[in-house]
């Protein structure tokens, strides 16, 4: 098991997701911003290695406007060696990496332009992982999308776009995550049947909406969709309900007893855990300590 957190390190004095307004776009500003983002990413990765946080989600904003028509600059070539060095560091230290495109990435949208924009964003993020030289255990994580009043038809649209429009390099990295409102684990299993995409399991979303599966069984069902050689072991997101807040709001800091209970319930199951908890690395450090004490960490 590897444990990590998404995108932002709150301890360090830098951000890997610096951006700027579209109206002020220029190639000079783009180059300067990407250089700063990649330099900060290196610092974050080094922090994570030093602290045993071996799972990390890269920000979608590493390259501002990368999938937008305004950006015609060949940033891939300009930063080729920087990406390669980052990838070498990731591989040398056995880090697990993922990316999670924003909510506007919806493959089953009835709107053709939305689908085209979604594919362009997936191509950009897949290119980042390719430039780093990472194998296909580094994943792109999306949601099922909308139901649009006819969920079976929406799932068929997802599958059609997957099979007819997505480049093979994106298909090899794509995963679908159960969400907290529309696409349950069972729905994601149907998408897996239609496309072969593995399922990233979210325990908190499963608690919000499910078809009655106990947690251990749900983890096993999601894990069965991952092919060891191609995909690696199950990636999952972990969080819990913020007390006295609306249903589905993520907790500010890890509730250690709940995390202990989850680890105990899933004893013997292999997974890498991304903590979707608001205080980021602070909770991740507590989780690593707790998982280590329970003998659950990768050696």
C-alpha positions in Angstrom: 0.0 0.0 0.0 1.1 3.5 -0.8 -0.6 6.6 0.7 -0.7 10.1 -0.7 -2.7 13.3 -1.3 -3.7 15.4 -4.3 -2.0 18.2 -6.0 -1.2 20.8 -3.3 1.4 20.7 -0.6 0.5 23.2 2.2 3.8 22.9 3.9 6.0 24.2 1.1 6.1 27.8 -0.1 5.3 27.1 -3.7 2.5 25.9 -6.0 2.7 23.6 -9.0 -0.6 25.0 -10.3 0.2 28.6 -11.0 -1.8 30.0 -13.8 -3.0 33.3 -15.3 -6.0 34.7 -17.0 -6.8 33.8 -20.6 -6.9 37.5 -21.5 -3.2 37.8 -20.5 -2.0 34.8 -22.4 1.4 35.0 -24.0 4.1 32.4 -24.8 6.5 34.2 -22.6 4.1 34.0 -19.7 3.3 30.4 -20.4 7.0 29.3 -20.5 7.7 31.2 -17.2 4.6 29.7 -15.5 5.3 26.2 -16.5 8.9 26.4 -15.5 7.8 27.6 -12.0 5.2 24.8 -11.8 7.6 22.1 -12.7 10.2 23.4 -10.3 7.7 23.3 -7.5 6.5 19.9 -8.5 10.1 18.6 -8.1 10.1 20.1 -4.5 6.8 18.5 -3.7 7.9 15.1 -5.0 11.1 15.3 -2.9 9.1 16.2 0.2 6.8 13.2 -0.4 9.7 10.8 -0.8 11.4 12.1 2.4 8.1 11.6 4.3 7.1 8.2 2.9 4.1 9.7 0.9 4.5 7.5 -2.2 1.2 8.2 -4.0 0.6 11.7 -5.6 -2.0 13.2 -7.9 -0.5 15.8 -10.2 -2.4 19.0 -10.7 -4.3 19.6 -14.0 -2.8 23.1 -14.1 0.9 22.1 -14.7 0.6 23.6 -18.2 -2.0 26.5 -18.2 -4.4 26.3 -21.2 -2.7 23.2 -22.5 -5.9 21.9 -24.1 -7.2 25.3 -25.1 -7.0 26.5 -28.7 -5.1 29.6 -27.6 -2.1 27.5 -26.7 -0.3 26.5 -29.9 3.2 26.6 -28.3 5.2 23.3 -28.4 5.6 23.1 -24.6 6.1 19.4 -25.0 9.4 19.9 -26.8 10.4 22.9 -24.7 10.1 21.1 -21.4 10.9 17.6 -22.7 14.0 17.1 -20.6 12.4 18.6 -17.5 9.5 16.2 -17.7 11.9 13.3 -18.3 14.0 14.2 -15.2 10.8 14.4 -13.1 9.7 11.0 -14.5 13.2 9.5 -13.7 12.9 10.8 -10.1 9.4 9.3 -9.8 10.5 5.9 -11.1 13.7 5.8 -9.1 11.7 6.4 -5.9 8.8 4.0 -6.8 6.1 6.7 -6.6 2.6 6.1 -7.9 1.2 8.9 -9.9 -2.3 9.9 -11.1 -4.1 12.8 -12.6 -7.8 13.8 -12.2 -9.2 16.1 -15.0 -11.6 18.7 -13.8 -15.4 18.3 -13.8 -15.8 19.7 -17.3 -14.4 16.5 -18.7 -17.6 14.6 -19.5 -17.2 11.9 -22.2 -20.9 11.1 -22.3 -22.2 14.7 -22.9 -24.8 15.1 -25.6 -22.9 18.2 -26.6 -20.2 17.4 -29.2 -18.0 20.4 -28.3 -18.0 19.3 -24.7 -16.8 15.9 -25.7 -14.1 17.3 -28.0 -12.9 19.6 -25.2 -12.9 16.6 -22.8 -10.8 14.5 -25.1 -8.3 17.4 -25.7 -7.9 17.7 -21.9 -7.4 13.9 -21.5 -4.8 14.0 -24.3 -2.9 16.8 -22.6 -2.8 15.1 -19.2 -1.9 11.7 -20.8 0.9 13.5 -22.6 2.3 14.8 -19.3 2.5 11.2 -18.0 4.0 10.0 -21.3 6.6 12.7 -21.3 7.6 11.6 -17.8 8.1 8.1 -19.2 5.6 6.6 -16.8 4.0 3.2 -17.5 0.3 2.7 -17.7 0.0 2.2 -13.9 -0.1 6.0 -13.8 -3.7 6.8 -14.4 -6.2 9.4 -15.6 -9.2 9.4 -13.3 -12.7 10.7 -14.5 -16.3 10.3 -13.4 -19.0 8.6 -15.4 -20.6 11.9 -16.3 -24.3 12.8 -16.4 -27.3 10.6 -16.7 -29.2 13.1 -18.8 -32.6 11.5 -18.0 -31.5 8.1 -19.5 -28.6 6.6 -17.7 -28.3 3.4 -19.9 -28.2 5.6 -23.0 -25.6 7.9 -21.3 -23.4 4.9 -20.5 -23.7 3.7 -24.1 -22.5 7.1 -25.2 -19.6 6.9 -22.9 -18.6 3.5 -24.4 -19.1 4.8 -28.0 -16.8 7.8 -27.3 -14.3 5.5 -25.6 -14.1 3.1 -28.5 -14.3 5.5 -31.5 -12.8 8.8 -30.4 -10.2 8.3 -27.6 -6.5 7.7 -28.6 -5.0 4.4 -27.5 -2.6 6.3 -25.2 -5.5 7.8 -23.3 -7.4 4.5 -23.2 -4.4 2.8 -21.6 -4.5 5.2 -18.7 -8.2 5.9 -18.2 -10.1 4.9 -15.1 -13.7 5.7 -14.0 -14.6 6.6 -10.4 -17.9 6.0 -8.6 -19.4 9.4 -7.6 -21.6 10.5 -4.7 -24.8 11.1 -6.7 -25.2 9.5 -10.1 -22.8 6.7 -10.9 -22.6 4.0 -8.2 -20.1 1.2 -8.1 -22.5 -1.0 -10.0 -22.9 1.6 -12.7 -19.1 1.8 -13.0 -19.0 -2.0 -13.3 -21.3 -1.7 -16.2 -19.0 0.9 -17.8 -16.1 -1.5 -17.2 -18.1 -4.2 -19.0 -18.6 -1.9 -21.9 -15.1 -0.5 -22.2 -12.6 -2.4 -20.0 -11.7 0.7 -18.0 -10.7 -0.1 -14.4 -12.6 1.4 -11.5 -11.1 3.8 -9.0 -13.0 3.2 -5.8 -14.1 6.0 -3.6 -15.2 4.8 -0.2 -16.9 8.1 0.8 -18.9 8.3 -2.4 -19.8 4.6 -1.9 -21.1 5.5 1.6 -23.2 8.3 0.0 -24.8 6.2 -2.7 -24.6 2.5 -3.2 -26.5 -0.7 -4.0 -26.0 -2.3 -0.6 -22.5 -3.7 -1.0 -20.5 -4.0 2.2 -17.3 -2.0 2.1 -14.9 -4.9 1.9 -16.9 -6.5 -0.9 -17.1 -3.2 -2.8 -13.3 -2.8 -2.6 -12.9 -6.3 -3.9 -15.3 -5.7 -6.8 -13.4 -2.6 -7.9 -10.0 -4.3 -7.5 -11.2 -7.1 -9.8 -11.3 -4.6 -12.7 -7.5 -3.9 -12.5 -5.1 -6.0 -14.6 -1.9 -6.4 -12.6 0.6 -6.0 -15.4 -1.2 -3.1 -17.2 -2.9 -1.2 -14.5 -1.0 -2.0 -11.2 -3.0 -2.5 -8.0 -6.3 -0.8 -7.2 -6.1 3.0 -6.8 -8.8 4.4 -4.4 -9.8 7.7 -2.9 -10.4 7.8 0.8 -12.3 10.4 2.9 -15.1 10.7 5.4 -18.1 13.0 6.2 -17.3 16.4 7.7 -19.3 16.6 10.9 -22.3 18.9 10.9 -21.9 19.7 7.2 -24.0 18.8 4.1 -23.9 15.2 3.1 -20.9 14.6 0.9 -18.6 17.3 2.2 -15.1 16.0 2.8 -13.6 16.2 6.3 -11.0 18.8 7.2 -8.6 16.4 8.9 -8.4 12.6 9.0 -10.6 10.8 11.5 -8.0 8.3 12.7 -10.3 5.8 14.2 -12.4 5.6 11.0 -9.3 5.2 8.9 -8.1 2.5 11.3 -11.5 0.7 11.0 -11.3 0.9 7.2 -7.8 -0.6 7.1 -9.0 -3.3 9.4 -12.0 -4.1 7.3 -9.9 -4.4 4.2 -7.1 -6.3 5.7 -5.3 -8.4 3.1 -6.5 -6.4 0.1 -4.0 -4.5 -2.0 -4.6 -0.9 -2.8 -3.0 2.5 -3.0 -4.9 5.2 -1.1 -5.3 8.8 -2.2 -6.6 10.9 0.8 -9.1 13.4 -0.4 -8.9 15.3 2.9 -8.6 19.1 3.1 -5.4 19.4 5.1 -3.5 17.4 2.5 -0.1 16.1 3.6 -0.9 16.7 7.3 -3.5 13.9 7.3 -1.4 11.8 4.9 1.5 11.8 7.4 -0.9 10.6 10.1 -2.3 7.9 7.8 1.1 6.6 6.9 2.0 6.3 10.5 -1.2 4.5 11.3 -1.0 2.1 8.3 2.6 1.4 9.1 1.7 0.4 12.6 -0.9 -2.0 11.1 1.7 -3.5 8.7 -0.1 -2.3 5.6 2.6 -0.1 3.9 4.7 -1.1 0.9 8.2 -2.1 2.0 
